[in-house]
Amino acid sequence: MLKITIRTCVVCREKISQNLLNRLQCNEKKLSLFTGIGRSFYICNDCLKDEKKLEKSLYRVCKNKDNYIVQLREIFANG
């Protein structure tokens, strides 16, 4: 029997299956998709639409107040 991996969205704190979440990381004030090295966090697709809550959560997770919404748009426009 296979186990379903559950992770928590950093914005809404909802526990969701890992394959339904987007995995990102902050490295030196730059937001990117997870590279396999370092700490990462998960954001669900519903929370990507609510920019105000998303921005506040990104400030908390990345521990500074950079313009992460623009970086997030670039990531999902290219990928």
C-alpha positions as CSV (number, residue, x, y, z in Angstrom):
1,M,0.0,0.0,0.0
2,L,1.4,3.4,-1.0
3,K,1.5,6.3,1.4
4,I,0.3,9.7,0.3
5,T,2.7,12.5,1.3
6,I,0.9,15.4,3.0
7,R,2.5,18.9,3.2
8,T,1.2,22.3,4.5
9,C,0.7,25.4,2.4
10,V,2.5,28.3,4.0
11,V,-0.3,30.8,3.1
12,C,-3.5,29.1,4.2
13,R,-1.9,26.4,6.5
14,E,-4.1,23.7,4.9
15,K,-2.7,20.2,4.7
16,I,-2.8,19.0,1.1
17,S,-1.2,16.1,-0.9
18,Q,2.3,17.0,-2.0
19,N,1.6,16.5,-5.7
20,L,-1.0,19.3,-5.7
21,L,1.4,21.9,-4.2
22,N,4.0,24.2,-5.8
23,R,7.5,23.8,-4.1
24,L,9.6,27.0,-3.9
25,Q,12.6,28.3,-2.1
26,C,14.3,31.6,-1.2
27,N,18.0,31.9,-1.9
28,E,19.7,35.3,-1.2
29,K,16.5,37.3,-1.7
30,K,15.6,35.5,-4.9
31,L,12.6,33.3,-5.2
32,S,12.9,30.2,-7.3
33,L,11.5,26.7,-7.9
34,F,13.1,24.1,-5.5
35,T,16.6,23.1,-6.8
36,G,17.0,20.1,-4.5
37,I,19.4,21.8,-2.1
38,G,18.4,23.8,1.0
39,R,15.1,24.6,2.7
40,S,11.9,24.9,0.7
41,F,8.2,25.6,1.2
42,Y,4.9,24.8,-0.4
43,I,2.1,27.0,-1.8
44,C,-1.3,25.7,-3.1
45,N,-2.8,26.8,-6.4
46,D,-5.7,28.6,-4.6
47,C,-3.4,30.8,-2.6
48,L,-1.5,31.9,-5.7
49,K,-4.5,33.9,-6.7
50,D,-4.7,35.9,-3.4
51,E,-1.8,38.3,-3.8
52,K,-2.2,40.1,-0.5
53,K,-2.1,37.0,1.7
54,L,0.6,35.5,-0.5
55,E,2.9,38.5,-0.2
56,K,2.6,38.6,3.6
57,S,3.4,34.9,3.8
58,L,6.4,35.2,1.4
59,Y,7.8,38.0,3.6
60,R,7.6,35.7,6.6
61,V,9.1,32.7,4.9
62,C,11.9,34.5,3.1
63,K,12.6,36.7,6.2
64,N,12.7,40.0,4.3
65,K,10.4,42.4,2.3
66,D,11.5,42.1,-1.3
67,N,9.2,42.2,-4.3
68,Y,8.3,38.5,-4.4
69,I,5.0,38.7,-6.3
70,V,6.9,39.9,-9.5
71,Q,9.4,37.1,-9.1
72,L,6.6,34.6,-8.6
73,R,4.8,35.7,-11.8
74,E,8.1,35.3,-13.7
75,I,8.5,31.7,-12.4
76,F,5.0,30.6,-13.4
77,A,5.0,32.4,-16.7
78,N,8.2,30.6,-17.7
79,G,7.4,27.2,-16.2
